[in-house]
């Protein structure tokens, strides 16, 4: 359960799906950041794909972004600024080094640099997207509606069927292959317990209705399994 594996890295999307993502990102960038530089938008997309295809990634890949975008599409009409949430989804795991404490901060800074270089002059939008990226640290509860949605989207895979949830867990474990089980699992159990102790796992009514029960059942099953293996 959630043990190290030799799962393939990077995106498994077909070329046409990759092209659709590129078109989608470029349209979003031109709509919200700068409509005058389509080539720049495509170049930024390609840079993000390079990040998400890094060989040390198994879970925090382009497939995770695709999953988040599918969940985003289901709930976008309920958000205050769906364009900002979508942009934050694209960037929230752009920088990912296993065990690093500043991945989200560096990802937010990457968005800032890219948007500045692209000629963005909307400081309010930049700050909003920065804050949305930073809330995915999951270190404090989100207070704004869009923050609640991006947090729920980021953790929505907890509500998937057990086999998919368990597979995601193995992929996350594979990203920390340099850690022993005794180093990795106690901290993972503490994270799961913190999630379990929330009054609700999800912060929005939309995701509570869609995934709350399944997420709690998955967490309970995993904690029980890890405790049986001696991890507390």
Short mmCIF file of the C-alpha atoms (twelve columns), coordinates in Angstrom:
data_MODEL
# 
_entry.id   MODEL 
# 
loop_
_atom_site.group_PDB 
_atom_site.id 
_atom_site.type_symbol 
_atom_site.label_atom_id 
_atom_site.label_alt_id 
_atom_site.label_comp_id 
_atom_site.label_asym_id 
_atom_site.label_seq_id 
_atom_site.Cartn_x 
_atom_site.Cartn_y 
_atom_site.Cartn_z 
_atom_site.pdbx_PDB_model_num 
ATOM 1   C CA . UNK A 1   0.000   0.000  0.000   1 
ATOM 2   C CA . UNK A 2   1.451   3.314  -1.115  1 
ATOM 3   C CA . UNK A 3   4.885   1.761  -1.499  1 
ATOM 4   C CA . UNK A 4   7.658   2.813  -3.822  1 
ATOM 5   C CA . UNK A 5   7.149   1.840  -7.441  1 
ATOM 6   C CA . UNK A 6   8.674   2.194  -10.853 1 
ATOM 7   C CA . UNK A 7   5.676   3.953  -12.349 1 
ATOM 8   C CA . UNK A 8   6.268   5.939  -15.540 1 
ATOM 9   C CA . UNK A 9   6.943   9.651  -15.181 1 
ATOM 10  C CA . UNK A 10  5.435   12.574 -16.994 1 
ATOM 11  C CA . UNK A 11  2.344   13.085 -19.081 1 
ATOM 12  C CA . UNK A 12  0.624   10.178 -20.832 1 
ATOM 13  C CA . UNK A 13  -1.662  12.417 -22.845 1 
ATOM 14  C CA . UNK A 14  -1.850  11.911 -26.595 1 
ATOM 15  C CA . UNK A 15  -0.588  14.588 -28.952 1 
ATOM 16  C CA . UNK A 16  -4.074  15.880 -29.716 1 
ATOM 17  C CA . UNK A 17  -4.835  16.240 -26.011 1 
ATOM 18  C CA . UNK A 18  -1.559  18.062 -25.485 1 
ATOM 19  C CA . UNK A 19  -2.416  20.407 -28.325 1 
ATOM 20  C CA . UNK A 20  -5.853  21.057 -26.849 1 
ATOM 21  C CA . UNK A 21  -4.227  21.960 -23.542 1 
ATOM 22  C CA . UNK A 22  -1.838  24.322 -25.300 1 
ATOM 23  C CA . UNK A 23  -4.696  26.059 -27.109 1 
ATOM 24  C CA . UNK A 24  -6.640  26.291 -23.857 1 
ATOM 25  C CA . UNK A 25  -3.735  27.787 -21.919 1 
ATOM 26  C CA . UNK A 26  -2.849  30.286 -24.656 1 
ATOM 27  C CA . UNK A 27  -6.461  31.457 -24.838 1 
ATOM 28  C CA . UNK A 28  -6.583  31.882 -21.066 1 
ATOM 29  C CA . UNK A 29  -3.281  33.790 -20.996 1 
ATOM 30  C CA . UNK A 30  -4.354  36.114 -23.791 1 
ATOM 31  C CA . UNK A 31  -7.740  36.658 -22.163 1 
ATOM 32  C CA . UNK A 32  -6.445  37.480 -18.696 1 
ATOM 33  C CA . UNK A 33  -2.813  38.615 -19.037 1 
ATOM 34  C CA . UNK A 34  -1.933  39.945 -22.485 1 
ATOM 35  C CA . UNK A 35  -3.897  39.518 -25.704 1 
ATOM 36  C CA . UNK A 36  -1.182  40.973 -27.913 1 
ATOM 37  C CA . UNK A 37  1.474   38.257 -27.603 1 
ATOM 38  C CA . UNK A 38  0.128   34.808 -28.558 1 
ATOM 39  C CA . UNK A 39  3.634   33.476 -29.191 1 
ATOM 40  C CA . UNK A 40  4.627   34.409 -25.638 1 
ATOM 41  C CA . UNK A 41  1.570   32.604 -24.269 1 
ATOM 42  C CA . UNK A 42  2.529   29.447 -26.150 1 
ATOM 43  C CA . UNK A 43  6.130   29.708 -24.967 1 
ATOM 44  C CA . UNK A 44  4.987   29.969 -21.344 1 
ATOM 45  C CA . UNK A 45  2.773   26.926 -21.832 1 
ATOM 46  C CA . UNK A 46  5.712   24.964 -23.233 1 
ATOM 47  C CA . UNK A 47  7.837   25.990 -20.261 1 
ATOM 48  C CA . UNK A 48  5.170   24.757 -17.853 1 
ATOM 49  C CA . UNK A 49  4.926   21.446 -19.696 1 
ATOM 50  C CA . UNK A 50  8.686   21.036 -19.371 1 
ATOM 51  C CA . UNK A 51  8.350   21.495 -15.612 1 
ATOM 52  C CA . UNK A 52  5.480   19.016 -15.296 1 
ATOM 53  C CA . UNK A 53  7.359   16.451 -17.394 1 
ATOM 54  C CA . UNK A 54  10.454  16.442 -15.180 1 
ATOM 55  C CA . UNK A 55  11.654  12.900 -14.628 1 
ATOM 56  C CA . UNK A 56  11.462  13.017 -10.820 1 
ATOM 57  C CA . UNK A 57  7.701   13.598 -10.976 1 
ATOM 58  C CA . UNK A 58  5.203   10.766 -10.773 1 
ATOM 59  C CA . UNK A 59  2.069   12.451 -9.373  1 
ATOM 60  C CA . UNK A 60  2.700   16.196 -9.776  1 
ATOM 61  C CA . UNK A 61  2.625   15.909 -13.542 1 
ATOM 62  C CA . UNK A 62  0.595   17.290 -16.402 1 
ATOM 63  C CA . UNK A 63  -1.952  14.562 -15.710 1 
ATOM 64  C CA . UNK A 64  -2.603  16.147 -12.302 1 
ATOM 65  C CA . UNK A 65  -3.205  19.474 -14.033 1 
ATOM 66  C CA . UNK A 66  -5.581  17.807 -16.469 1 
ATOM 67  C CA . UNK A 67  -7.477  16.261 -13.549 1 
ATOM 68  C CA . UNK A 68  -7.697  19.649 -11.832 1 
ATOM 69  C CA . UNK A 69  -8.938  21.312 -15.008 1 
ATOM 70  C CA . UNK A 70  -11.678 18.694 -15.391 1 
ATOM 71  C CA . UNK A 71  -12.849 19.391 -11.845 1 
ATOM 72  C CA . UNK A 72  -12.526 23.132 -12.472 1 
ATOM 73  C CA . UNK A 73  -14.780 22.884 -15.524 1 
ATOM 74  C CA . UNK A 74  -17.500 21.271 -13.430 1 
ATOM 75  C CA . UNK A 75  -17.541 24.082 -10.866 1 
ATOM 76  C CA . UNK A 76  -16.331 27.183 -12.743 1 
ATOM 77  C CA . UNK A 77  -19.725 28.903 -12.841 1 
ATOM 78  C CA . UNK A 78  -19.772 28.957 -9.022  1 
ATOM 79  C CA . UNK A 79  -16.492 30.897 -8.702  1 
ATOM 80  C CA . UNK A 80  -16.012 34.642 -8.351  1 
ATOM 81  C CA . UNK A 81  -13.108 34.790 -10.815 1 
ATOM 82  C CA . UNK A 82  -12.839 31.454 -12.628 1 
ATOM 83  C CA . UNK A 83  -10.100 32.745 -14.933 1 
ATOM 84  C CA . UNK A 84  -7.848  33.478 -11.979 1 
ATOM 85  C CA . UNK A 85  -8.530  30.054 -10.474 1 
ATOM 86  C CA . UNK A 86  -7.763  28.357 -13.777 1 
ATOM 87  C CA . UNK A 87  -4.488  30.259 -14.111 1 
ATOM 88  C CA . UNK A 88  -3.511  29.319 -10.561 1 
ATOM 89  C CA . UNK A 89  -4.218  25.669 -11.339 1 
ATOM 90  C CA . UNK A 90  -1.744  25.770 -14.207 1 
ATOM 91  C CA . UNK A 91  1.009   27.238 -12.035 1 
ATOM 92  C CA . UNK A 92  0.361   25.801 -8.564  1 
ATOM 93  C CA . UNK A 93  2.757   22.828 -8.914  1 
ATOM 94  C CA . UNK A 94  5.029   24.258 -11.611 1 
ATOM 95  C CA . UNK A 95  7.968   24.156 -9.220  1 
ATOM 96  C CA . UNK A 96  8.098   20.872 -7.382  1 
ATOM 97  C CA . UNK A 97  11.034  19.446 -5.486  1 
ATOM 98  C CA . UNK A 98  10.065  16.618 -3.091  1 
ATOM 99  C CA . UNK A 99  10.384  17.730 0.509   1 
ATOM 100 C CA . UNK A 100 10.972  21.392 -0.293  1 
ATOM 101 C CA . UNK A 101 8.996   23.875 1.813   1 
ATOM 102 C CA . UNK A 102 8.891   26.638 -0.782  1 
ATOM 103 C CA . UNK A 103 7.477   24.923 -3.875  1 
ATOM 104 C CA . UNK A 104 4.289   26.997 -3.873  1 
ATOM 105 C CA . UNK A 105 6.169   30.216 -3.191  1 
ATOM 106 C CA . UNK A 106 8.517   29.567 -6.097  1 
ATOM 107 C CA . UNK A 107 5.572   28.601 -8.308  1 
ATOM 108 C CA . UNK A 108 3.816   31.861 -7.423  1 
ATOM 109 C CA . UNK A 109 7.010   33.764 -8.182  1 
ATOM 110 C CA . UNK A 110 7.234   32.001 -11.535 1 
ATOM 111 C CA . UNK A 111 3.762   33.233 -12.440 1 
ATOM 112 C CA . UNK A 112 4.745   36.742 -11.376 1 
ATOM 113 C CA . UNK A 113 7.866   36.668 -13.550 1 
ATOM 114 C CA . UNK A 114 6.031   35.250 -16.556 1 
ATOM 115 C CA . UNK A 115 3.180   37.722 -16.313 1 
ATOM 116 C CA . UNK A 116 5.563   40.651 -15.854 1 
ATOM 117 C CA . UNK A 117 7.618   39.570 -18.845 1 
ATOM 118 C CA . UNK A 118 4.417   39.251 -20.850 1 
ATOM 119 C CA . UNK A 119 3.505   42.856 -20.107 1 
ATOM 120 C CA . UNK A 120 0.799   42.342 -17.499 1 
ATOM 121 C CA . UNK A 121 -0.080  45.590 -15.721 1 
ATOM 122 C CA . UNK A 122 -2.940  44.273 -13.578 1 
ATOM 123 C CA . UNK A 123 -1.319  44.092 -10.140 1 
ATOM 124 C CA . UNK A 124 -4.614  43.135 -8.471  1 
ATOM 125 C CA . UNK A 125 -5.000  40.108 -10.723 1 
ATOM 126 C CA . UNK A 126 -1.381  39.106 -10.172 1 
ATOM 127 C CA . UNK A 127 -1.801  39.262 -6.404  1 
ATOM 128 C CA . UNK A 128 -5.045  37.274 -6.545  1 
ATOM 129 C CA . UNK A 129 -3.423  34.489 -8.552  1 
ATOM 130 C CA . UNK A 130 -0.375  34.582 -6.266  1 
ATOM 131 C CA . UNK A 131 -2.655  34.098 -3.247  1 
ATOM 132 C CA . UNK A 132 -4.551  31.265 -4.934  1 
ATOM 133 C CA . UNK A 133 -1.304  29.426 -5.617  1 
ATOM 134 C CA . UNK A 134 -0.095  29.948 -2.068  1 
ATOM 135 C CA . UNK A 135 -3.281  28.595 -0.487  1 
ATOM 136 C CA . UNK A 136 -2.496  25.201 -2.050  1 
ATOM 137 C CA . UNK A 137 0.156   24.742 0.634   1 
ATOM 138 C CA . UNK A 138 -2.855  23.540 2.694   1 
ATOM 139 C CA . UNK A 139 -1.261  25.057 5.792   1 
ATOM 140 C CA . UNK A 140 -4.222  27.272 6.652   1 
ATOM 141 C CA . UNK A 141 -7.938  27.130 5.850   1 
ATOM 142 C CA . UNK A 142 -9.032  29.169 2.822   1 
ATOM 143 C CA . UNK A 143 -11.269 32.104 3.602   1 
ATOM 144 C CA . UNK A 144 -12.289 33.356 0.157   1 
ATOM 145 C CA . UNK A 145 -14.612 31.500 -2.212  1 
ATOM 146 C CA . UNK A 146 -12.027 31.082 -4.992  1 
ATOM 147 C CA . UNK A 147 -9.422  29.927 -2.462  1 
ATOM 148 C CA . UNK A 148 -11.868 27.302 -1.210  1 
ATOM 149 C CA . UNK A 149 -12.474 26.065 -4.725  1 
ATOM 150 C CA . UNK A 150 -8.824  25.696 -5.689  1 
ATOM 151 C CA . UNK A 151 -8.049  23.868 -2.431  1 
ATOM 152 C CA . UNK A 152 -10.959 21.500 -3.054  1 
ATOM 153 C CA . UNK A 153 -9.899  20.977 -6.662  1 
ATOM 154 C CA . UNK A 154 -6.314  20.232 -5.652  1 
ATOM 155 C CA . UNK A 155 -7.456  17.569 -3.166  1 
ATOM 156 C CA . UNK A 156 -10.400 16.245 -5.185  1 
ATOM 157 C CA . UNK A 157 -8.481  13.070 -6.050  1 
ATOM 158 C CA . UNK A 158 -9.001  12.004 -2.409  1 
ATOM 159 C CA . UNK A 159 -12.592 11.343 -3.418  1 
ATOM 160 C CA . UNK A 160 -11.815 9.084  -6.360  1 
ATOM 161 C CA . UNK A 161 -12.540 5.345  -6.236  1 
ATOM 162 C CA . UNK A 162 -10.112 3.471  -3.972  1 
ATOM 163 C CA . UNK A 163 -8.006  1.961  -6.757  1 
ATOM 164 C CA . UNK A 164 -7.350  5.393  -8.277  1 
ATOM 165 C CA . UNK A 165 -6.763  6.960  -4.874  1 
ATOM 166 C CA . UNK A 166 -4.338  4.201  -3.950  1 
ATOM 167 C CA . UNK A 167 -2.525  4.558  -7.283  1 
ATOM 168 C CA . UNK A 168 -2.123  8.300  -6.719  1 
ATOM 169 C CA . UNK A 169 -0.675  7.538  -3.299  1 
ATOM 170 C CA . UNK A 170 1.925   5.231  -4.804  1 
ATOM 171 C CA . UNK A 171 2.888   7.927  -7.282  1 
ATOM 172 C CA . UNK A 172 3.343   10.473 -4.510  1 
ATOM 173 C CA . UNK A 173 5.401   7.947  -2.571  1 
ATOM 174 C CA . UNK A 174 7.569   7.352  -5.657  1 
ATOM 175 C CA . UNK A 175 8.468   11.053 -5.695  1 
ATOM 176 C CA . UNK A 176 10.064  10.596 -2.276  1 
ATOM 177 C CA . UNK A 177 12.053  7.502  -3.199  1 
ATOM 178 C CA . UNK A 178 15.101  8.782  -1.324  1 
ATOM 179 C CA . UNK A 179 13.179  8.504  1.968   1 
ATOM 180 C CA . UNK A 180 12.774  5.242  3.844   1 
ATOM 181 C CA . UNK A 181 9.299   4.078  4.815   1 
ATOM 182 C CA . UNK A 182 10.089  4.943  8.449   1 
ATOM 183 C CA . UNK A 183 10.927  8.483  7.389   1 
ATOM 184 C CA . UNK A 184 8.014   8.937  5.017   1 
ATOM 185 C CA . UNK A 185 4.939   7.311  6.502   1 
ATOM 186 C CA . UNK A 186 4.763   8.894  9.999   1 
ATOM 187 C CA . UNK A 187 4.574   12.355 8.439   1 
ATOM 188 C CA . UNK A 188 2.060   11.095 5.896   1 
ATOM 189 C CA . UNK A 189 -0.139  9.723  8.675   1 
ATOM 190 C CA . UNK A 190 -0.026  13.083 10.473  1 
ATOM 191 C CA . UNK A 191 -1.104  14.826 7.259   1 
ATOM 192 C CA . UNK A 192 -3.977  12.401 6.795   1 
ATOM 193 C CA . UNK A 193 -5.065  12.812 10.410  1 
ATOM 194 C CA . UNK A 194 -5.091  16.602 10.015  1 
ATOM 195 C CA . UNK A 195 -7.324  16.247 6.966   1 
ATOM 196 C CA . UNK A 196 -9.602  13.834 8.817   1 
ATOM 197 C CA . UNK A 197 -10.020 16.229 11.735  1 
ATOM 198 C CA . UNK A 198 -11.476 18.992 9.597   1 
ATOM 199 C CA . UNK A 199 -15.191 19.600 10.263  1 
ATOM 200 C CA . UNK A 200 -15.600 18.863 6.556   1 
ATOM 201 C CA . UNK A 201 -12.922 17.547 4.235   1 
ATOM 202 C CA . UNK A 202 -13.973 19.916 1.449   1 
ATOM 203 C CA . UNK A 203 -14.715 23.592 1.920   1 
ATOM 204 C CA . UNK A 204 -17.335 24.112 -0.801  1 
ATOM 205 C CA . UNK A 205 -20.801 22.630 -0.925  1 
ATOM 206 C CA . UNK A 206 -20.160 21.526 -4.500  1 
ATOM 207 C CA . UNK A 207 -17.226 19.267 -3.612  1 
ATOM 208 C CA . UNK A 208 -18.756 18.156 -0.328  1 
ATOM 209 C CA . UNK A 209 -21.702 16.763 -2.255  1 
ATOM 210 C CA . UNK A 210 -19.495 15.233 -4.935  1 
ATOM 211 C CA . UNK A 211 -16.608 13.710 -2.954  1 
ATOM 212 C CA . UNK A 212 -16.922 14.191 0.832   1 
ATOM 213 C CA . UNK A 213 -18.068 10.692 1.739   1 
ATOM 214 C CA . UNK A 214 -15.615 8.906  -0.550  1 
ATOM 215 C CA . UNK A 215 -12.688 11.051 0.601   1 
ATOM 216 C CA . UNK A 216 -13.356 10.298 4.259   1 
ATOM 217 C CA . UNK A 217 -13.736 6.588  3.565   1 
ATOM 218 C CA . UNK A 218 -10.435 6.549  1.640   1 
ATOM 219 C CA . UNK A 219 -8.612  8.376  4.417   1 
ATOM 220 C CA . UNK A 220 -9.973  6.066  7.122   1 
ATOM 221 C CA . UNK A 221 -9.041  2.996  5.124   1 
ATOM 222 C CA . UNK A 222 -5.522  4.270  4.481   1 
ATOM 223 C CA . UNK A 223 -4.883  5.342  8.084   1 
ATOM 224 C CA . UNK A 224 -6.083  1.947  9.284   1 
ATOM 225 C CA . UNK A 225 -3.786  0.193  6.829   1 
ATOM 226 C CA . UNK A 226 -0.764  2.278  7.812   1 
ATOM 227 C CA . UNK A 227 -1.416  1.759  11.532  1 
ATOM 228 C CA . UNK A 228 -1.586  -1.983 10.992  1 
ATOM 229 C CA . UNK A 229 1.889   -1.644 9.480   1 
ATOM 230 C CA . UNK A 230 3.079   0.191  12.580  1 
ATOM 231 C CA . UNK A 231 2.959   3.809  11.456  1 
ATOM 232 C CA . UNK A 232 1.358   6.392  13.751  1 
# 
